[in-house]
Amino acid sequence: MLAFERAYNEQHLHSGIQYVKPADRHRDVDQERLKQRKEVYESAKRRHPKRWSGSTRNWEVTGSVSLNPVKMHGIEHNKRAA
């Protein structure tokens, strides 16, 4: 289980947080990584504008996230109903 946890946090690029590693998010280095990616994409678009049909990918930092937001919503709903 520790190997899975380590791989998930240190290697996995998580789609819910703009494809940064969860560990990077926890270390507050995700903003710098996303800034670098945005610069790379914008530079590529300037060099080869015909390859781009629209804007580049959104590399803005996302707000808070949870592993199971639907489940958490249900828990909160049930607490209010009780």
C-alpha positions in Angstrom: 0.0 0.0 0.0 2.9 2.4 0.7 4.3 1.8 -2.8 0.9 2.8 -4.3 0.6 5.8 -2.1 4.1 7.0 -3.0 3.6 6.4 -6.7 0.2 8.2 -6.6 1.6 11.2 -4.7 5.0 11.5 -6.3 4.5 10.3 -9.9 0.8 10.5 -10.9 -0.2 13.6 -12.8 -3.7 14.2 -11.5 -6.3 15.6 -13.9 -8.3 17.3 -11.2 -5.4 19.6 -10.3 -4.3 20.5 -13.9 -2.0 17.5 -14.3 0.5 18.2 -11.5 1.5 15.6 -8.9 -0.4 15.7 -5.6 2.9 16.0 -3.8 3.7 19.1 -5.8 0.3 20.6 -4.8 1.0 19.9 -1.1 4.5 21.5 -1.4 3.0 24.6 -3.1 5.2 24.2 -6.2 2.2 23.5 -8.5 1.8 27.2 -9.3 5.4 27.4 -10.6 4.9 24.2 -12.7 1.7 25.5 -14.2 3.3 28.9 -15.0 6.1 27.1 -16.8 3.7 25.0 -18.8 1.6 28.0 -19.8 4.8 29.7 -21.0 5.8 26.6 -23.0 2.3 26.4 -24.7 2.2 30.1 -25.4 5.7 30.0 -26.9 4.7 27.0 -29.1 1.6 28.8 -30.3 3.6 31.9 -31.2 6.1 29.8 -33.2 3.5 27.7 -35.0 0.2 29.5 -35.0 -1.3 27.3 -37.7 -1.1 24.3 -35.4 -3.5 25.9 -33.0 -7.2 26.2 -33.7 -8.0 28.0 -30.5 -6.6 29.0 -27.2 -4.1 26.9 -25.3 -5.0 24.6 -22.4 -6.1 26.2 -19.2 -3.1 26.1 -16.9 -4.6 28.1 -14.0 -4.3 26.7 -10.5 -7.6 25.0 -9.4 -9.2 25.6 -6.1 -9.7 23.0 -3.4 -10.4 19.4 -4.5 -11.5 16.2 -2.8 -11.1 12.6 -3.7 -14.8 11.8 -3.7 -16.8 15.0 -4.0 -20.1 13.2 -4.7 -19.7 11.1 -1.6 -18.8 14.2 0.5 -21.8 16.0 -0.8 -24.0 13.0 0.3 -22.4 13.0 3.8 -23.1 16.8 4.2 -26.6 16.3 3.0 -27.2 13.5 5.5 -25.8 15.6 8.3 -28.2 18.4 7.6 -31.1 16.0 7.3 -30.4 14.4 10.7 
